[in-house]
């Protein structure tokens, strides 16, 4: 969960988010090197007194400064395309949940294993426990088994919403009349927090998402008790 003074990513709880963090570090290293080189060239150009009045063109240097950016972009584009492919790939999910955005709450369906539906509203401050977080706690959490491929279907009942959980590296738009999908695989138990990430009206900031990652046995017990 994001806290005060958090300037970096949230702790990853999925292989996809790990890959996104690696790609971020990889790209920032390349950008840092380019920035240092450009600054050095600018400072060198402004401070030296070398001049060549008869220089009209330089085929060799033009070839170099054309090929170098092209090669650099390849080093950024290839890992990016790999991650885009991983984000769209849904391999053999053991469970599918459906998230439906409303103004201004989420409803969920576990329709492939049990005909169960629930609505998830933000908890008001006067009904919260001492260990719960204000504005991002809900009355019904989404309980899912860890270390399992889980497909998430997202749509909307009214306007465009977006189902986003940063620690899982997932953000899926909920569009009326359209079904979008994604895949999550949680590595360890715990709570993961998210929010609607598409401005959807007056109470856009009051429709949080809370996922609870549990073991398969705990998940089955939870299903049987509901």
Secondary structure as the mmCIF struct_conf table of DSSP 4:
data_model
#
loop_
_struct_conf.conf_type_id
_struct_conf.id
_struct_conf.beg_label_comp_id
_struct_conf.beg_label_asym_id
_struct_conf.beg_label_seq_id
_struct_conf.end_label_comp_id
_struct_conf.end_label_asym_id
_struct_conf.end_label_seq_id
TURN_TY1_P TURN_TY1_P1 UNK A 4 UNK A 5
BEND BEND1 UNK A 8 UNK A 8
HELX_LH_PP_P HELX_LH_PP_P1 UNK A 9 UNK A 12
STRN STRN1 UNK A 14 UNK A 14
HELX_RH_AL_P HELX_RH_AL_P1 UNK A 15 UNK A 47
TURN_TY1_P TURN_TY1_P2 UNK A 53 UNK A 54
HELX_RH_AL_P HELX_RH_AL_P2 UNK A 59 UNK A 88
BEND BEND2 UNK A 94 UNK A 94
STRN STRN2 UNK A 95 UNK A 102
TURN_TY1_P TURN_TY1_P3 UNK A 103 UNK A 104
STRN STRN3 UNK A 105 UNK A 109
TURN_TY1_P TURN_TY1_P4 UNK A 111 UNK A 113
BEND BEND3 UNK A 114 UNK A 114
STRN STRN4 UNK A 117 UNK A 120
STRN STRN5 UNK A 122 UNK A 122
HELX_LH_PP_P HELX_LH_PP_P2 UNK A 123 UNK A 124
HELX_RH_3T_P HELX_RH_3T_P1 UNK A 125 UNK A 127
TURN_TY1_P TURN_TY1_P5 UNK A 130 UNK A 131
BEND BEND4 UNK A 132 UNK A 132
HELX_LH_PP_P HELX_LH_PP_P3 UNK A 133 UNK A 133
TURN_TY1_P TURN_TY1_P6 UNK A 134 UNK A 136
STRN STRN6 UNK A 138 UNK A 138
BEND BEND5 UNK A 139 UNK A 140
STRN STRN7 UNK A 142 UNK A 145
BEND BEND6 UNK A 146 UNK A 148
STRN STRN8 UNK A 150 UNK A 156
BEND BEND7 UNK A 157 UNK A 159
STRN STRN9 UNK A 161 UNK A 165
HELX_RH_3T_P HELX_RH_3T_P2 UNK A 166 UNK A 168
TURN_TY1_P TURN_TY1_P7 UNK A 169 UNK A 169
STRN STRN10 UNK A 170 UNK A 174
STRN STRN11 UNK A 176 UNK A 176
TURN_TY1_P TURN_TY1_P8 UNK A 177 UNK A 177
STRN STRN12 UNK A 180 UNK A 184
STRN STRN13 UNK A 186 UNK A 186
BEND BEND8 UNK A 188 UNK A 188
STRN STRN14 UNK A 190 UNK A 196
BEND BEND9 UNK A 198 UNK A 198
BEND BEND10 UNK A 201 UNK A 201
TURN_TY1_P TURN_TY1_P9 UNK A 202 UNK A 203
HELX_RH_3T_P HELX_RH_3T_P3 UNK A 204 UNK A 206
STRN STRN15 UNK A 208 UNK A 214
HELX_RH_AL_P HELX_RH_AL_P3 UNK A 216 UNK A 225
#
